[in-house]
Amino acid sequence: MTVTLPLVLILGVIAWAAIKFLGIRMWAAIAIALFGFWLAHTFLAPVVESGTRTGVHIINGKHI
């Protein structure tokens, strides 16, 4: 049985936990999220996507 979770849900939980338990200010979390949207529109987007896919494959135990 395979259970899938969207990566954005996992990152959202991590962001919530950072704000709640680590004392990260809300404005800093918003600034980081906006930087992510900006980064998605640059030439680095394919590199970030490839790295994310590789990391997910490693976590799942699948070899590329």
Rosetta blueprint (number, residue, H / E / L):
1 M L
2 T L
3 V L
4 T L
5 L L
6 P L
7 L H
8 V H
9 L H
10 I H
11 L H
12 G H
13 V H
14 I H
15 A H
16 W H
17 A H
18 A H
19 I H
20 K H
21 F H
22 L L
23 G L
24 I L
25 R L
26 M H
27 W H
28 A H
29 A H
30 I H
31 A H
32 I H
33 A H
34 L H
35 F H
36 G H
37 F H
38 W H
39 L H
40 A L
41 H L
42 T L
43 F L
44 L L
45 A H
46 P H
47 V H
48 V H
49 E H
50 S H
51 G H
52 T H
53 R H
54 T H
55 G H
56 V H
57 H H
58 I H
59 I H
60 N H
61 G L
62 K L
63 H L
64 I L
